[in-house]
Amino acid sequence: MSKSKKDEYEITGNVTAESLKKTKIYKEIKDGLYQQLQFKNAYIPVFISLVEDYMNLWVTKELLAADIRKRGVIVTYNNGGGQEGTKSNDSVDKQHRVSAQMTKLLAEMDIKTNTIIRDGDDEL
């Protein structure tokens, strides 16, 4: 049975920031962003820095997703004072905010589905 593209990029197991930076998908995203900057003649320090910021946010998003997969969207708590209960996993809200910031960085670099340039292609 052949692996689908989605399965090839699935992140499972003990996830750490360092392990995420070694994944195929991390490298492909980072290389793709750099390539877009080059195609747009925008491969300059300020935009290179934005790519690094984007990749740091990507790692954070994946760590939050791993926490949600591990603990779920509802978690139990015990405040030590005898109070126990359940609450929303804070990682859900944080993941949403990180994803929004990632989208803003892409927009700042003018990288959108309708502005992607492929090698040898004109702007879409």
Secondary structure as GFF3:
##gff-version 3
##sequence-region A 1 124
A	DSSP	alpha_helix	5	9	.	.	.	ID=ss1
A	DSSP	alpha_helix	17	20	.	.	.	ID=ss2
A	DSSP	alpha_helix	24	39	.	.	.	ID=ss3
A	DSSP	alpha_helix	45	71	.	.	.	ID=ss4
A	DSSP	beta_strand	74	78	.	.	.	ID=ss5
A	DSSP	beta_strand	84	88	.	.	.	ID=ss6
A	DSSP	alpha_helix	90	108	.	.	.	ID=ss7
###
